[in-house]
Amino acid sequence: MNSIKLLENNIINKIAAGEVVERPASVVKELMENSIDAGATSVTVEIAGGGIDLIKVTDNGKGIPENEVKTAFLRHATSKLRKIEDLDDILTLGFRGEALSSIAAVARVEMLTKTDNSELGTKIIINGGKVEKEESSAANTGTVFTVKNLFYNTPARRKFLKKAAVEGGYVSEAVQRIALGHPEVAVKYINNGNVVLQTSGNNDIKAAVLYIFGRSIAREMLNVNYSKSGYHVEGIIARPELSRGNRGYEYFFINGRYIKSSVVTEAIEDAYKGRLTIGKFPVFMLNMTVPSSTVDVNVHPTKLEVRFSDDSLIYDIMYDAVFKTLKDTNLIPNVGWDRDKKIKAEPIKQIKLDENNDDISYDSISYNDVPKRHTIVFADSKSKENAISKAIDKVYSDTKAKEIKILNNVLSDNAKKVVSDKKPFFDNYRIVGQIFGTYWIIEQSNSMYIIDQHAAHERALYEEFIEKFKSSSPSSQRLLQPIAVDLTEKEKVILEENKTLLEDFGFEIEEFGRGNYALKAVPYIFDSPGNVSFFTEIIDALEDKNIKSIYDTKEDAIATMSCKAAVKGNDRLSYSEAQALIQKILKLENPFSCPHGRPTVIEMTRYELEKKFKRIQD
């Protein structure tokens, strides 16, 4: 039998690196977070070979003092914690002191850093966790961190990496998350010499979205600003028509840290419920500022998961923040006659450099919405490295005026929408008539509105049924014979924690002998009594959902009932019936979509119509 002994430090560091450094994107994330924690207002990320060959992160932060440079690479060396109580009030992105040592253990690393009050900076070179050189060097204030040949000394880890293009995609996502979570920081991202992303750092989340995702998404975003119980939610959410087929555009941050939370996701998606078609997901970029000691970020090595002290409160805050924004906004989709125009491809800007002449010549320059791709072509392979940065800065300074103009237009468009959204969407309309026995044409101002009578009536009935059910407590029906319910130990805990809630729903539950339960009464809803399966459905839902009302578990049934009862297409309505329907939907909480997410009304402007008749030329 082998004796027990301590592992050597190099083995410990490689094991620790496996938890923190999964792939190049992990390195980029950790280094960018260190830059922001160091007070940087500008961060540049450069990669080659998907980040496997090269990662370079440059910032203008406060730098590291010369006497602390070696210490920074020791495991659990950090300036962000001093005592155990500090874990309860972490405002920085990093805090464990594992990143630098983990990265240095599995790569060839060079760091050049300088503080503002030092004349010279310090350069340190580490190879596989061993310091090879440390010396003074000329440097700008801040830190330049270069990582080469990632996982060169751990081939088992390296072979599990994907192709360079795929790993580069993961890096892009990591950079995007940082840029969206910290719009106050100017972020530049260069992949194999191409500028993929650059944000202005003007602390405007819409500007960051414009630079990253383009104008078509930025102009459809709505501002969110909501506070409750010491929590503050700020950011942007998209109009329902911008929904996506997956959750790839859901970005949530706690104090600027990107996290994933099922509680938050559920709350926001529930707030959109009835506004999105089935299978679609909302688009949002939201940051929550939380009071001290209400969230535990020390849950997982990647810091993607957190633990809230009160999940129910978080659900309520996120739901209310999003629901209120949607409720206060005119969500009628604007449509045109023609198919959506594709954005024209923009000729790539080519910048020629040689080592003897830093002047820049432009082969072909065209500007679309936002300059997102540029290719640098070197006349000589020995061109100076610093010319790269100069050339890129030159391109962006030349186009910045146009970027600002486009951004202002987008923000101005949204401001106009907010002003108009405060009025009722129909306040001075005229019913023109009905077409195809299904759609009603409404004229108001310079727009034509088309109402789907079935979808509109379905929404009106749905809200009527919901209000009717919620306005009165459900009656209970006593069972002739109590029914024993078999519950697991976990389900018993859920029942005990929610017993009052269940009794308010109309259930009567009695415990008999060693944690066994019997149903003595069930709620009477939908013109029939509930049953045991309905009770267990609610227990299951309570395990992973925040349920405020018994009707939250029956929304699908209520929506189906509304659909069946609503007037159908091809059912002829009289003028007075149409007038009554329009008046009814005017008073609804969410008049713009049916319970299944289809639009109830669409808008076509006079401008679009006159374009079709060639009265207006594009």
C-alpha positions in Angstrom: 0.0 0.0 0.0 1.4 3.4 -1.0 2.0 5.9 1.8 0.2 9.2 1.9 2.3 12.3 1.0 1.8 15.9 0.0 1.7 16.7 -3.7 4.4 18.9 -5.2 3.4 22.6 -5.9 3.7 22.2 -9.7 1.2 19.3 -9.6 -1.1 21.3 -7.2 -1.1 24.3 -9.6 -1.8 22.2 -12.6 -4.8 20.6 -10.8 -6.0 24.0 -9.7 -5.6 25.3 -13.3 -8.1 22.7 -14.5 -10.8 24.2 -12.3 -10.1 27.9 -13.3 -8.6 27.6 -16.8 -10.8 25.4 -19.0 -10.0 27.0 -22.4 -8.6 30.2 -23.9 -11.9 32.0 -23.1 -11.4 31.3 -19.4 -8.0 33.0 -19.6 -9.4 36.0 -21.4 -12.3 36.3 -18.8 -10.0 36.2 -15.8 -7.5 38.7 -17.2 -10.1 41.1 -18.3 -11.8 40.9 -14.9 -8.4 41.6 -13.3 -8.0 44.7 -15.5 -11.4 46.0 -14.5 -10.7 45.4 -10.8 -7.5 47.4 -11.3 -9.6 50.4 -12.4 -8.9 50.2 -16.1 -11.1 52.3 -18.4 -9.6 50.7 -21.5 -8.9 47.1 -22.2 -7.6 45.6 -25.4 -7.7 41.8 -26.1 -5.7 40.3 -28.9 -5.6 36.6 -29.7 -4.2 34.3 -32.4 -5.0 30.7 -33.1 -8.2 30.8 -31.2 -6.2 32.0 -28.1 -4.3 28.7 -28.0 -1.2 30.3 -29.6 -1.5 33.8 -28.2 -3.6 35.9 -25.8 -2.6 39.4 -25.0 -4.5 41.7 -22.7 -3.5 45.3 -22.3 -5.1 47.7 -19.8 -4.6 51.2 -18.4 -5.3 50.2 -14.8 -3.3 51.0 -11.7 -0.7 48.3 -12.3 1.2 46.1 -9.8 4.0 47.5 -7.5 7.4 46.0 -8.3 7.7 44.3 -4.9 4.3 42.5 -5.4 4.8 41.1 -8.9 6.1 37.7 -7.9 3.5 37.4 -5.1 0.7 38.0 -7.6 1.5 34.6 -9.2 1.3 32.7 -5.9 -1.8 30.6 -5.3 -4.5 32.4 -3.2 -2.5 35.7 -3.4 -5.1 38.5 -3.7 -5.5 42.2 -2.8 -9.3 41.8 -2.7 -9.8 39.8 0.6 -8.3 40.4 4.0 -10.6 38.4 6.3 -13.2 35.8 6.1 -16.0 38.3 6.6 -15.0 40.0 3.3 -16.5 37.0 1.4 -19.9 38.3 2.4 -19.4 41.7 0.7 -17.5 41.1 -2.5 -17.7 43.9 -5.1 -14.8 42.9 -7.2 -15.0 40.4 -10.1 -12.0 38.4 -8.8 -11.2 37.5 -5.2 -9.8 34.0 -4.9 -6.3 34.7 -6.1 -6.1 31.6 -8.3 -6.2 33.0 -11.8 -2.6 34.1 -12.4 -1.0 31.1 -10.8 -3.3 28.8 -12.7 -2.6 30.5 -16.0 1.1 30.6 -15.4 1.2 26.9 -14.5 0.0 25.8 -18.0 1.4 28.3 -20.4 4.4 30.6 -21.2 3.5 33.9 -19.6 5.0 37.4 -19.8 3.7 40.3 -17.8 4.8 43.9 -18.0 3.3 46.2 -15.4 3.8 49.7 -14.0 2.1 51.8 -11.4 1.5 55.6 -11.9 4.1 56.6 -9.3 6.9 54.4 -10.6 9.4 55.6 -13.2 10.0 52.1 -14.7 7.8 49.1 -14.9 8.5 45.5 -14.1 8.7 42.6 -16.6 8.4 39.0 -15.4 8.6 35.9 -17.6 7.2 32.6 -16.2 7.4 29.2 -18.0 5.1 26.5 -16.8 4.9 28.0 -13.3 8.7 28.7 -13.0 10.0 32.3 -13.0 12.7 32.6 -15.6 13.3 36.3 -15.6 12.3 39.4 -13.6 13.7 42.8 -14.6 12.9 46.5 -14.8 11.6 47.8 -18.1 10.1 50.9 -19.8 6.3 50.7 -19.7 3.1 52.7 -19.7 0.9 52.8 -16.6 -1.1 49.6 -16.5 -0.5 46.0 -17.3 0.2 44.0 -20.4 -0.3 40.2 -19.9 0.8 37.9 -22.7 0.0 34.2 -22.7 1.5 31.9 -25.3 1.2 28.2 -26.1 -1.6 27.4 -23.7 -1.6 23.9 -22.2 1.8 23.1 -23.9 2.8 21.1 -20.8 -0.5 19.4 -20.2 -1.2 17.6 -23.6 -4.2 15.7 -22.2 -5.9 19.1 -21.6 -4.8 20.5 -24.9 -6.1 17.7 -27.1 -9.7 18.3 -25.7 -9.6 21.9 -27.1 -11.6 22.4 -30.2 -10.5 24.0 -33.5 -9.0 27.5 -33.4 -12.1 29.0 -35.0 -14.4 27.4 -32.4 -12.2 28.5 -29.5 -12.1 32.0 -31.0 -15.8 32.0 -30.9 -15.8 31.2 -27.1 -13.3 34.1 -26.6 -15.6 36.4 -28.5 -18.5 35.5 -26.3 -16.4 36.1 -23.1 -15.3 39.5 -24.4 -18.9 40.4 -25.3 -20.1 39.6 -21.8 -17.4 41.8 -20.2 -18.2 44.7 -22.6 -22.0 44.4 -21.9 -21.5 44.1 -18.2 -19.1 47.1 -18.1 -20.2 49.7 -20.7 -18.0 52.2 -18.8 -14.9 50.4 -20.1 -13.7 50.8 -23.7 -13.1 47.3 -25.0 -11.2 46.4 -28.1 -11.0 42.8 -29.4 -8.6 41.8 -32.1 -8.7 38.2 -33.6 -5.8 37.2 -35.9 -5.2 40.9 -36.7 -8.9 41.7 -37.4 -10.7 44.2 -35.1 -13.8 42.2 -34.3 -15.3 44.5 -31.6 -14.7 47.9 -30.2 -16.9 49.8 -27.7 -16.6 53.4 -26.7 -16.7 53.0 -22.9 -19.2 55.9 -22.6 -21.2 53.9 -19.9 -24.2 53.6 -22.2 -25.4 49.9 -22.5 -27.3 50.8 -25.7 -24.1 52.0 -27.2 -22.4 48.8 -26.3 -25.2 46.8 -27.9 -25.0 48.9 -31.0 -21.3 48.2 -31.4 -21.6 44.5 -30.6 -24.9 43.4 -32.2 -25.6 46.3 -34.6 -28.3 48.9 -35.1 -31.2 46.5 -35.8 -31.1 45.1 -32.3 -30.1 48.4 -30.5 -33.1 50.3 -31.8 -35.6 47.7 -30.5 -34.3 47.8 -26.9 -36.3 49.3 -24.1 -34.7 50.9 -21.0 -35.2 49.3 -17.6 -34.7 51.2 -14.4 -36.3 49.7 -11.3 -35.5 49.7 -7.5 -37.0 47.8 -4.6 -35.8 46.8 -1.1 -32.3 48.1 -1.7 -31.9 46.2 -5.0 -31.6 48.1 -8.3 -32.1 46.7 -11.8 -30.8 48.6 -14.8 -30.3 47.8 -18.4 -32.3 47.1 -21.5 -34.8 44.5 -22.8 -36.0 43.9 -26.3 -39.4 44.3 -27.8 -41.2 40.9 -28.1 -40.8 40.8 -31.9 -37.0 40.6 -31.4 -37.3 37.3 -29.6 -34.9 34.4 -30.4 -35.0 30.7 -30.8 -32.7 30.1 -27.8 -31.3 31.8 -24.7 -28.2 33.1 -26.4 -29.2 36.7 -26.1 -30.0 36.6 -22.4 -27.4 38.5 -20.4 -27.7 39.0 -16.7 -25.1 40.6 -14.4 -24.8 40.9 -10.6 -22.7 44.1 -9.9 -21.2 43.8 -13.4 -20.4 40.0 -13.0 -22.0 37.8 -15.7 -23.9 35.0 -14.1 -26.5 32.3 -14.9 -29.5 32.0 -12.6 -32.6 29.9 -13.1 -34.5 32.2 -10.7 -33.8 35.2 -12.8 -34.3 33.5 -16.2 -37.7 32.2 -15.0 -38.8 35.6 -13.7 -37.9 37.4 -16.9 -39.4 34.8 -19.2 -42.6 34.8 -17.0 -42.8 38.5 -17.4 -42.8 38.1 -21.2 -45.3 35.3 -21.0 -48.2 35.8 -23.4 -46.1 38.2 -25.5 -43.8 35.7 -27.1 -44.8 32.9 -29.4 -44.1 29.4 -28.2 -40.5 28.3 -28.4 -39.1 31.8 -28.4 -37.0 33.5 -25.8 -36.5 37.2 -24.8 -33.4 39.3 -25.5 -32.1 41.3 -22.5 -29.0 42.8 -20.9 -29.7 43.5 -17.3 -27.5 44.4 -14.3 -28.6 44.0 -10.7 -26.9 45.9 -7.9 -27.5 44.1 -4.7 -27.2 45.0 -1.0 -24.3 43.6 1.0 -24.5 40.0 2.2 -27.5 39.1 0.1 -25.7 37.1 -2.5 -22.9 34.4 -2.3 -20.6 34.5 -5.4 -18.2 31.9 -3.9 -20.2 28.9 -5.2 -18.4 27.7 -8.3 -14.8 28.0 -9.6 -15.9 29.8 -12.8 -18.1 32.2 -10.7 -21.0 31.7 -13.2 -23.3 30.6 -10.4 -24.5 32.5 -7.3 -26.7 31.8 -4.3 -29.3 34.4 -3.3 -30.4 34.8 0.3 -34.0 35.2 -0.8 -34.9 33.6 -4.2 -38.5 34.7 -4.0 -37.6 38.4 -3.6 -35.2 38.2 -6.5 -37.9 36.6 -8.6 -40.4 39.3 -7.7 -37.9 42.2 -8.4 -36.8 40.8 -11.8 -40.4 40.0 -12.8 -41.7 43.4 -11.8 -38.9 45.3 -13.4 -39.5 43.6 -16.8 -43.3 43.4 -16.6 -43.6 47.1 -15.7 -41.4 48.1 -18.6 -43.4 46.0 -21.1 -46.7 47.2 -19.7 -45.8 50.8 -20.0 -44.7 50.5 -23.7 -46.6 50.5 -26.9 -45.7 47.1 -28.3 -47.6 47.2 -31.6 -45.2 45.8 -34.3 -44.6 48.1 -37.3 -44.7 46.2 -40.6 -44.0 47.1 -44.2 -45.0 45.7 -47.6 -41.6 44.4 -48.6 -39.4 41.7 -47.1 -36.9 42.8 -44.6 -33.9 44.3 -46.4 -30.7 42.5 -45.8 -27.8 44.7 -44.6 -25.4 45.3 -47.4 -22.0 43.7 -47.0 -19.4 46.3 -46.2 -16.1 46.1 -48.1 -13.3 45.4 -45.6 -11.1 48.3 -44.8 -7.5 47.4 -45.7 -4.7 49.2 -44.0 -1.2 48.9 -45.5 1.8 49.2 -43.3 5.5 48.8 -43.7 8.2 49.1 -41.2 9.7 52.2 -42.6 6.5 54.2 -43.1 3.6 54.3 -40.7 1.4 56.2 -43.1 -1.9 54.6 -43.9 -3.5 54.2 -47.3 -7.1 53.0 -47.9 -7.7 50.6 -50.8 -11.5 50.6 -50.4 -13.5 52.3 -47.7 -17.2 52.1 -47.2 -19.3 52.5 -44.1 -22.3 50.6 -43.1 -23.9 50.9 -39.6 -20.9 50.1 -37.4 -17.4 49.2 -38.4 -17.1 45.7 -37.1 -14.4 44.1 -39.4 -11.1 45.5 -40.6 -8.2 43.6 -42.1 -4.6 44.8 -41.6 -2.4 43.9 -44.6 1.3 44.2 -43.9 3.5 45.2 -46.8 6.4 43.7 -44.9 6.3 40.8 -42.4 8.8 42.7 -40.2 6.5 45.7 -39.7 6.7 47.1 -36.2 4.2 45.8 -33.7 3.3 49.2 -32.4 2.2 50.2 -35.9 -0.8 47.8 -35.5 -2.3 49.7 -32.7 -1.6 53.0 -34.4 -3.3 51.9 -37.6 -6.4 50.6 -35.8 -6.7 53.8 -33.8 -6.5 55.8 -37.0 -9.3 53.8 -38.7 -11.6 54.3 -35.7 -10.8 57.9 -35.2 -11.7 58.6 -38.9 -15.1 56.8 -38.5 -16.0 57.8 -35.0 -17.9 60.8 -36.0 -20.2 58.7 -38.1 -20.6 56.1 -35.3 -21.7 58.8 -32.9 -24.2 60.1 -35.4 -25.7 56.7 -35.9 -25.8 56.0 -32.2 -27.5 59.3 -31.6 -30.1 58.5 -34.2 -30.8 55.2 -32.5 -31.1 56.7 -29.1 -33.2 59.5 -30.5 -35.6 57.0 -32.1 -36.0 55.2 -28.8 -36.6 58.5 -27.0 -39.4 59.3 -29.4 -40.9 55.9 -28.9 -40.9 56.4 -25.1 -42.7 59.7 -25.4 -45.3 58.3 -27.7 -45.7 55.2 -25.7 -47.1 57.1 -22.7 -50.4 57.8 -24.7 -53.1 55.2 -25.3 -52.3 53.5 -28.5 -55.8 54.3 -29.9 -57.0 57.7 -28.8 -58.5 59.2 -32.0 -59.2 56.4 -34.4 -61.7 55.6 -37.2 -63.0 52.1 -38.1 -62.6 51.7 -41.8 -64.0 48.2 -42.1 -63.4 44.5 -42.1 -61.5 42.3 -44.7 -61.5 38.6 -45.2 -64.1 38.3 -42.4 -61.3 38.3 -39.9 -59.3 41.6 -39.9 -60.5 45.1 -38.9 -58.8 48.1 -40.5 -58.4 51.1 -38.1 -57.1 54.5 -39.2 -55.3 56.9 -36.8 -53.0 59.8 -37.5 -50.6 58.7 -40.2 -50.9 55.0 -39.6 -53.2 52.1 -40.5 -53.8 49.4 -37.8 -55.0 45.9 -38.6 -56.6 44.0 -35.8 -57.0 40.2 -35.8 -60.5 39.8 -34.3 -59.8 36.3 -33.0 -56.5 37.1 -31.3 -57.9 40.4 -29.8 -61.0 38.7 -28.5 -58.9 35.8 -27.1 -56.7 38.2 -25.2 -59.7 40.0 -23.8 -61.3 36.8 -22.6 -58.1 35.5 -21.2 -57.6 38.6 -19.0 -61.3 38.5 -18.0 -61.0 34.8 -16.9 -57.8 35.4 -15.0 -59.2 38.4 -13.2 -62.4 36.5 -12.4 -60.5 33.6 -10.9 -58.1 35.8 -9.0 -60.7 38.1 -7.6 -62.3 35.4 -5.4 -60.7 32.7 -3.4 -61.3 29.2 -4.8 -63.9 27.3 -3.0 -63.0 23.9 -1.6 -64.9 20.6 -1.9 -64.5 18.1 0.9 -63.7 14.6 -0.2 -66.0 11.8 1.0 -63.0 9.8 1.9 -59.6 11.3 2.6 -56.9 10.3 0.1 -53.5 9.3 1.2 -50.6 11.0 -0.7 -47.2 9.4 -1.1 -44.5 12.0 -0.9 -40.7 11.8 -0.9 -38.7 13.3 1.9 -37.9 16.3 -0.3 -41.6 16.7 -1.2 -42.6 16.6 2.4 -40.2 19.5 3.2 -41.7 21.5 0.2 -45.2 20.8 1.6 -44.4 21.9 5.1 -42.7 25.1 3.8 -45.7 26.0 1.6 -48.6 24.6 3.7 -50.3 27.9 4.3 -50.1 28.7 0.5 -51.6 25.4 -0.4 -54.4 25.9 2.1 -55.1 29.3 0.6 -55.4 27.5 -2.7 -58.2 25.4 -1.3 -56.5 22.2 -0.3 -57.0 20.8 3.2 -54.0 18.6 4.2 -53.7 16.5 7.3 -50.6 14.8 8.6 -51.1 11.3 10.1 -48.3 9.2 11.5 -44.6 9.7 10.7 -44.8 12.3 8.0 -47.6 10.8 6.0 -50.3 13.1 4.6 -53.9 12.9 3.5 -56.0 15.2 1.3 -59.3 16.0 2.9 -60.4 18.8 0.6 -59.4 20.1 -2.9 -60.0 23.4 -4.7 -63.0 23.7 -6.9 -62.0 25.5 -10.2 -62.9 25.2 -13.8 -66.3 24.0 -12.8 -64.8 20.8 -11.4 -62.9 19.8 -8.3 -59.1 19.3 -8.3 -57.6 15.9 -7.7 -54.5 14.2 -6.4 -52.5 14.6 -9.6 -53.2 18.4 -9.5 -51.9 18.5 -6.0 -48.7 16.7 -6.9 -48.3 19.0 -10.0 -48.3 22.0 -7.6 -45.8 20.3 -5.3 -43.5 19.7 -8.3 -43.9 23.3 -9.5 -43.1 24.7 -6.1 -39.8 22.8 -6.1 -38.5 24.8 -9.1 -40.8 27.7 -9.6 -42.0 30.7 -7.7 -45.8 30.4 -7.7 -47.9 33.2 -6.4 -51.3 31.9 -7.3 -53.0 28.6 -8.1 -53.8 30.1 -11.5 -50.1 30.3 -12.3 -50.2 26.5 -12.6 -53.3 26.7 -14.9 -52.3 29.4 -17.4 -52.2 27.1 -20.3 -55.7 25.8 -19.4 -57.1 29.3 -19.2 -55.4 30.3 -22.5 -57.0 27.3 -24.2 -60.4 28.1 -22.7 -60.1 31.7 -24.0 -59.1 30.5 -27.5 -62.1 28.1 -27.7 -64.5 30.9 -26.5 -63.2 33.7 -28.7 -64.8 34.8 -32.0 -63.2 33.0 -34.9 -61.9 34.1 -38.2 -64.6 34.5 -40.9 -67.1 35.2 -38.1 -68.7 38.4 -39.3 -68.9 41.1 -36.6 -71.1 44.1 -36.8 -69.7 47.6 -36.6 -71.0 48.0 -33.1 -69.5 44.7 -32.1 -66.1 45.7 -33.5 -66.3 49.0 -31.7 -67.0 47.2 -28.4 -64.1 44.8 -29.0 -61.7 47.7 -29.6 -62.9 49.5 -26.5 -62.4 46.3 -24.5 -58.8 45.7 -25.7 -58.0 49.3 -25.0 -58.5 48.6 -21.3 -56.3 45.4 -21.2 -53.1 45.1 -19.3 -51.4 43.5 -22.3 -53.4 44.3 -25.4 -50.7 43.6 -28.0 -50.6 39.8 -28.2 -52.9 36.8 -27.6 -52.0 34.5 -24.7 -50.0 32.3 -27.1 -47.8 35.2 -28.2 -49.4 36.1 -31.6 -49.9 39.8 -32.3 -53.4 41.1 -31.9 -52.7 44.3 -33.9 -50.0 45.4 -36.4 -49.3 48.9 -37.7 -48.5 50.1 -41.2 -47.5 53.7 -41.7 -48.7 56.1 -44.4 -45.0 56.4 -45.4 -44.8 52.6 -46.2 -48.1 52.8 -48.2 -47.0 55.8 -50.2 -43.7 54.1 -51.0 -45.6 51.2 -52.5 -47.5 53.6 -54.8 -44.2 55.3 -55.8 -45.4 58.6 -54.3 -42.1 58.4 -52.2 -38.8 57.3 -53.7 -36.1 55.7 -51.4 
